[in-house]
Amino acid sequence: MPHKILIVEDNKNNASLLRDILSFHGYEITEASDGSQGVALARELMPDLILMDIQMPGMDGMTAGGILKGDPVTNGLKIIALTSFAMRGDQDKFLAAGFDGYLSKPINTRELPDLVKQWLQGET
């Protein structure tokens, strides 16, 4: 059975890129366009991995990730922070907030499948 990945990304081009690459590598992909939809789908689907954009209108990724990590039902989900505003200290900030990893944009499409595999196996 393929791993289920939830992509929470408001930028359609970024979401399509992630979906296309990960689908090609055999993952089952579901998409959400904002944090509140991402929280709802995460609770419904219990995906193996969530790729969560940080900067989104409405509920941002930090808030959505905090809700999921604060809920005993979903706190075990692996959530990776995605951000285009990579600054020194961001990775530490996201890990301290409960995220399981961090990926800066633009996404290196060659590295993405290996990183996802490592996150799913708990190696990063």
KOLMI-184331 format. One line per field, with one value per residue (C-alpha): residue number from 1; residue in one letter; x, y, z. Coordinates in steps of 0.5 Angstrom, whole numbers. Example, Ala and Ser with C-alpha at 12.3 -4.5 7.8 and 13.67 -1.06 7.14 Angstrom:
BEGIN
i <- (1_2)
aa <- (A_S)
x <- (25_27)
y <- (-9_-2)
z <- (16_14)
This chain:
BEGIN
i <- (1_2_3_4_5_6_7_8_9_10_11_12_13_14_15_16_17_18_19_20_21_22_23_24_25_26_27_28_29_30_31_32_33_34_35_36_37_38_39_40_41_42_43_44_45_46_47_48_49_50_51_52_53_54_55_56_57_58_59_60_61_62_63_64_65_66_67_68_69_70_71_72_73_74_75_76_77_78_79_80_81_82_83_84_85_86_87_88_89_90_91_92_93_94_95_96_97_98_99_100_101_102_103_104_105_106_107_108_109_110_111_112_113_114_115_116_117_118_119_120_121_122_123_124)
aa <- (M_P_H_K_I_L_I_V_E_D_N_K_N_N_A_S_L_L_R_D_I_L_S_F_H_G_Y_E_I_T_E_A_S_D_G_S_Q_G_V_A_L_A_R_E_L_M_P_D_L_I_L_M_D_I_Q_M_P_G_M_D_G_M_T_A_G_G_I_L_K_G_D_P_V_T_N_G_L_K_I_I_A_L_T_S_F_A_M_R_G_D_Q_D_K_F_L_A_A_G_F_D_G_Y_L_S_K_P_I_N_T_R_E_L_P_D_L_V_K_Q_W_L_Q_G_E_T)
x <- (0_3_5_-1_2_-2_1_-2_0_-4_1_-2_4_8_3_3_10_10_4_7_14_11_6_11_15_9_6_-2_-3_-8_-8_-11_-10_-10_-9_-16_-17_-10_-12_-19_-16_-10_-15_-20_-14_-9_-3_4_7_5_8_6_7_8_6_-1_-7_-13_-10_-2_2_5_-2_-4_2_1_-6_-5_1_-3_-8_-7_-10_-6_0_4_3_10_9_15_15_16_18_20_23_29_33_38_35_28_30_31_24_20_23_22_15_14_15_19_23_24_25_26_23_25_25_30_26_32_33_25_24_30_28_21_23_28_22_18_23_25_32_32)
y <- (0_7_12_17_25_31_37_44_49_55_56_52_51_49_44_41_41_37_33_31_29_25_21_19_16_12_16_17_25_29_37_42_50_53_51_50_45_42_40_37_33_31_29_25_21_21_21_18_25_32_38_44_51_56_62_62_66_65_60_59_53_55_55_49_45_47_45_38_37_39_34_27_24_27_29_23_25_27_35_38_46_49_56_61_65_61_65_63_60_58_51_51_55_50_44_47_48_41_40_34_37_43_44_51_53_53_46_42_37_32_31_31_24_22_27_24_17_19_23_17_12_17_18_26)
z <- (0_-2_3_4_4_5_2_5_0_-2_-9_-14_-18_-12_-10_-17_-17_-11_-13_-19_-17_-11_-15_-20_-14_-12_-6_-5_-5_-2_-3_2_0_7_14_16_11_12_19_17_12_17_22_17_13_18_13_14_12_12_8_11_8_13_10_8_8_13_18_17_17_24_27_23_25_33_33_30_35_40_39_42_36_31_35_32_25_21_19_15_15_8_7_2_7_9_15_20_26_22_22_30_30_27_30_37_35_34_26_24_19_15_7_4_-3_-8_-7_-10_-14_-15_-7_-5_-6_-2_3_4_4_10_14_13_15_21_19_19)
